[in-house]
């Protein structure tokens, strides 16, 4: 009986710690600071994005994906392929330098983007685009 009580008390303590941890986290309230687009060559495009309030590099990468998706649609293409993204943070300002190819057909590779699907998700999540 004593072992069960100790286990229950340990579980209760862990639950309280988890609830406190989730209460300590700040809400995700990003500030999107802008997108700069540079056509490098034909279908090769460089996007520079900046934001504040990112939780990490993934938020910056998502912002760049949104820019690439909208850019592809504006140019009449349906797809983009992510080539690379460099992310840095200084003084709370997160910057991304991302390169994509855009194409009418689904490109080869692992990091492909269906522009319509991604643009729709960006709109739903309040992430601005080009």
Secondary structure in CASP SS format (residue, H / E / C, confidence):
PFRMAT SS
TARGET T0000
AUTHOR 0000-0000-0000
METHOD secondary structure of the structure
MODEL  1
X C 1.00
X H 1.00
X H 1.00
X H 1.00
X H 1.00
X H 1.00
X H 1.00
X H 1.00
X H 1.00
X H 1.00
X H 1.00
X H 1.00
X H 1.00
X H 1.00
X H 1.00
X H 1.00
X H 1.00
X H 1.00
X H 1.00
X H 1.00
X H 1.00
X H 1.00
X H 1.00
X H 1.00
X C 1.00
X C 1.00
X C 1.00
X C 1.00
X C 1.00
X C 1.00
X E 1.00
X E 1.00
X E 1.00
X E 1.00
X E 1.00
X E 1.00
X E 1.00
X E 1.00
X E 1.00
X E 1.00
X E 1.00
X C 1.00
X C 1.00
X E 1.00
X E 1.00
X E 1.00
X E 1.00
X E 1.00
X E 1.00
X E 1.00
X E 1.00
X E 1.00
X C 1.00
X C 1.00
X C 1.00
X C 1.00
X H 1.00
X H 1.00
X H 1.00
X H 1.00
X H 1.00
X H 1.00
X H 1.00
X H 1.00
X H 1.00
X H 1.00
X H 1.00
X H 1.00
X H 1.00
X H 1.00
X H 1.00
X H 1.00
X H 1.00
X H 1.00
X C 1.00
X C 1.00
X C 1.00
X C 1.00
X E 1.00
X E 1.00
X E 1.00
X E 1.00
X E 1.00
X E 1.00
X E 1.00
X E 1.00
X E 1.00
X E 1.00
X E 1.00
X E 1.00
X C 1.00
X C 1.00
X E 1.00
X E 1.00
X E 1.00
X E 1.00
X E 1.00
X E 1.00
X E 1.00
X E 1.00
X E 1.00
X E 1.00
X E 1.00
X C 1.00
X C 1.00
X C 1.00
X C 1.00
X C 1.00
X C 1.00
X C 1.00
X C 1.00
X E 1.00
X E 1.00
X E 1.00
X H 1.00
X H 1.00
X H 1.00
X H 1.00
X H 1.00
X H 1.00
X H 1.00
X H 1.00
X H 1.00
X H 1.00
X C 1.00
X C 1.00
X C 1.00
X C 1.00
X C 1.00
X C 1.00
END
